[in-house]
Amino acid sequence: MTEIERSPTRQLTEDECWDRLARAPYGRIACGAAGEIDIFPINHKTDGRTIIFRTSAGTKLLELTIRESVAFEIDGYDEHEAFSVVVKGTAQEFDRDTDVLAAERLGVHPWAPEEKDRWVRIDASEVRGRVFDLEARSAP
C-alpha cells in the first residue's frame, strides 16, 4: 500500500491508547444516574492501567456513587492526524492513606479553583481508540 493508498482510519492498539491517555492533559467522564447522563471535563493521570482524578462532593461524585459504570474519553489532533480514545469501566472513590499518597505522587492538580479533596479511580474494562489520517483527506 503506497502512502496515498493508506487507510484514513486506523484502530489504535491498547498500548497506543494507554500511551495517549498518559500524555493527555484532560478528558471527559460520562456517568449517569436516575435516567440522566452527564459529561464532566476532568484532568487526570494514569497509574498503570487505571485513570486517577480528583473531584469534590457534588453531582459527579454522587452519580459515581449511584452507578459505577462510566465512560472516559480523550481526543486530540495535529496537522497530520486526529485521534480519539474511549475507556469504559467502573469508577470508585478511594480514601485509604496509602492509596491517596500514591495518587498524590502522580501529580494530579485540578485546574478548577475549588477544593478537590476526593479521589476517584477508573478501572478499565474496555479501551479502544482510533486515529484518523488528516492528510489522506486531501489525497488525489
N, C-alpha and C positions, 0 to 999 in steps of 0.2 A: 504494500500500500504506500503510495507516494505521499509526500507532505500534504498535497492538495486533496488527496482522496481520503485522508484520515477522518474518522468519525468525529462529528462535532460534540458528542456527548460520551463520557466515559464514567463507569462506576468506579468509585474510589475503593481501595481495599480497606479493611478495618484498621490496619496500621496507619494508612494515609489519613483516615478520618480522625483518629486519635491525635495524630501529629497536628492537624489543622485545629482541632479542639484545644490543644495545649497552647497554640500560638494566638488564638482569637482573644481579643481583649474583652469581649462581651458577647452575649447571646440572648435568646428569648426562651422563657419557660412557659409552656401551656399547661394549665391544670383546670380542673373543673369540679364543681360541687352543685348539688341541687339543680341539675339540668343546665347549668350555665358554664361556659368555658371562658377563661380569661387568659390573656397573654401578658407577661411581665418581662421587661428588659432586666437583665442581671449581668454583672461582671462576675467572673468565676475563675477558678483554676482547676486543673486536673490533678488527680492523685492516682497514678496508675491508670486503672480503667474506671474511675469514678469522677464525678464532677462535684466540686465543692463551691458553695456560695454562702454569703451572709445575708440576713434579712432582719426584719423587726416583726414584732407582733402586728398582725393585720390580716387583710384579705388573703394574701398569698400564703402565709403560714397556716391560716385557718383552712383554706382549700386543700393544702397538702396534708393536713391532719385528717380531714374528712375522707379524702381519696388520694392514695399514694401514687397512683399511676400518673405519669407526666410525659410530656414530650419536650425536648430541648433542641433548639436549632441555632446554628451559626451560618453565616454566609459571608461572602466577600468577592472581590474582583480586582483585577488589574487590567492593563492594556491587552493581555493575552488570553485570560480566562476568567470565568466566574465559577463559583462553587457553592454548594450547599451541603451541610451535614446535619442529619437528624438523629437524635438519640431518643429512644423510648425506654422507659424503665420506671423505677419506683424512687420516690424521694422521701427521706426521713430526716427529721430533726435529730441532732445529736448534741449532748452536753457533757459527756464524760470528760474529765480533765485531760486525760492523755490524748483523746481524740481531738479536743479543741486545741491543745498545744501543737499537735502535729499539723492541724489545719492552719493555725496562725503562721507556722513556718513556711507555708505555701505562698504567703504574701497576698491574700485576698483583701483588697482595700476598696470598699464601696465608694462609688462616685457620689452618691446622694449624701447630702449633709446630715440626714437624720442618723441617729444611733442605730447600728445594725448589730445587735448583740445575740442573735440567734443563728445557729449554724445548720446547714442542710447539706446532705449528701445525696446525689442521684446515682443509684446503682443501675447500670445499663443492662437491658435485656436484648436490645437490638440497636445496632449502629449502622447507618447507611449514609452514603454520600455520593454526589455526582459532581463532575467538573465539566464545564461547557467551554469548548474551544471557541473563543470570540473571533479569532482570525479566520476560522472556517466559514463564518457567515458571509464574508466578503470574497471568498474564493470564487473564481470564474466557473 
